[in-house]
Amino acid sequence: MWWILILGGFILIMVIAVNSSNKQTASANEKLRSQGLSLSDFKQTKASYAGGHPDVNNNFPSIAYLSKDGDLKFYTMPVSFQMPVLKFKIKKDAVKNISLEDASTMENKVTLGRILLVGVFALAWRKKKKNELAFVVIDWNDGKFDHSTTFSFEGKDATQEANRFRNELIAICR
């Protein structure tokens, strides 16, 4: 008998949660439609905004972008079913260059197995762990000043992800 009550309560909670998320998604889609957009218009990337735009002082993760009305528009994409938030835009005809830069940092790591195997000498015999880091830099001019807006990619396949992002931006700006 208790199992039926627990199962019924669980099902009721799930139905309420799904209904709530559907309402949030519908609300976000309606707001986007009023701006002539849909969620499918946004392209997402694994980049984080690192800096370089005069209107934005803080770094932020989860970048989505789109091209509309002659602008490259960059948004944060919330994890839940909320509307993307416009952070900044760059006029496509103001873009002078889009470059890819990579940097690999080597981290030394001493493992317990090495300490047990060679004792104190493990500090001299460190394991090298590669942490891949790549950047996409958009060089542009707002009519008065030159700017370099930078996006960072970190982790496995960071360089490939950054290259894909760069190539998509170049295709949009042509």
Buried (B, 14 or more C-beta within 10 A) or exposed (E): EEEEEEEEEEEEEEEEEEEEEEEBBEEBBEEBEEEEBEBEBBBEBBBBBBEBBEEBEEEBEBBBBBBEEEBBBBBBBEEEBBBBEEBBBBBBEBBEEBEBEEEEEEEEEEEEEBBEEEEEEBEEEBEEEEEBBBBBBBBBEEEEEEBBBBBBBBEEEBBEBBBBBBEBBEEBBE
